[in-house]
Amino acid sequence: MSDVKPRVRIPKSAKKGEVVEIKSLIEHKMETGQR
């Protein structure tokens, strides 16, 4: 599993109590992503 490359997007700044959106993407060898 050393080939796993997670990608995470987080906002550059966030204030206390603020709602932020975090996006993540992890590829899997068995999943092509084409549906």
HUGI-V211177 format. One record per pair of residues at least 12 apart in sequence whose C-alpha atoms are under 6 Angstrom apart, sorted by sequence separation. I is the first residue (numbers start at 0). J is the second residue. D is the distance in whole Angstrom. If there is no record, write none. Layout:
i,j,d
I,J,D
I,J,D
This chain:
i,j,d
9,21,5
8,21,6
8,22,5
7,22,6
7,23,4
6,23,6
6,24,5
5,24,6
5,25,5
